Amino acid sequence: MHRTPFWPGEPNEPSPIIVHWNKTLREYASQFMATHPDANVFVWSSYELFNKILDDPKKYGLEEEDRKRMGGSIWFDHIHPTTKVHKEIARDMVAFLEATQSNAE
């Protein structure tokens, strides 16, 4: 969220609230796995992918000037990514799941 048009000023590190949320999510996922051994639980983070996209938008066919612009090639509005970015998210998730599957074999 700290690199969306919603976030004022220049991007810094994520807020403590976001860091806490992510830490808590991982803890709950671990607890769930421990109590449900028959379930497959995966936690995928968009943080790294969004940083890659925003650090080098051209690599993904996006416009550099759209990094903080609503209605551009990256952001549909103040916080939601465009369809093109969603396609990159899907590709990244597929790669994550394929890597997870191959590690399990």
N, C-alpha and C positions, 0 to 999 in steps of 0.2 A: 504494500500500500504506500510505502514511503516514496515511491517513484511514479505514482499516478498523478494525473492532473489535479486530483482532489487534495494532494499533499502540498501545503504552501511552501514556497521557497525551494532551495536546492535539496536534492535527496541526501539524507544522512543515513545513519544506521536505523534499522527498524525501531519503533518505539518499544519501550519495556512491555507494554501490553501485548504487542504482537509476539515478542520473544517468549513471554509467559504462556500465551495461548499455544504456541508451537511446542513448547516443553511439556505442557500439560497434556496436549493431544498425544504426544509420543508415550507419555507415562500411562495414559488410559489405554492406548493400543496395546502396550506391553501387558498391562493387567488383564485385559480382555483375552489376549493370547494365552496367558497363564491359566485362566479359568475356562477356556474353551479350546482345548488342544486339537479338536477336530476342525477348527476354523482356520482359514488362511486370512491373515491380516496384513495389509500393506499400507504404508504411509508414504505417499508421494508428495514432494514439495515443489511448488511452482517457483519458489524464490530464485533458485539458480537459473532456471530457464528465463524468467523475466529479466534478470540481470544481463544475461547473454543477449537477449533481444534488444534491450534498451542500450546496452553498451555498443552494439553493432547492428543497428536496424537494417542497414543495406544488405547485410549477409542473409537476411530473411525476406528480402524484397520489400522492405518498408522504408519510409522516409525519415531521415534523421531529424528533420524539424518537427516531426510529430511526437517526439518523446514525451512532451508535456502538453500536447494539444488535444482537446476533445474534438471528436468528429474527424480525426485524421486516419491514417493507415494503421495506427496502433491502438488508439483508444476510441471506442464507440461514444462513450460519455466520460464523466469525471472519474470513473473507476472500473468500468467494464471493457475488456479487450474486444477488438474487432473479430470478425469471422476468420480473417487471415491469421491472427494471433491464436485463435482457438485451434486452428489446424496445426499450428506448431505445438501447442499444448498436447493435442491428441498424438502427434508423432512422438513427442517426448514420453508420454505415458505408455505408449506401445513399446518403445525401446526399454523403458523401466520394467514393464511386465515381462517382456521377453528375456531380459537379463536376469530377472528374479526366477523365472521358470528354468532357465539354463543352469543357474546356480543350484537349483533344487535337484537337478537330475544327477 
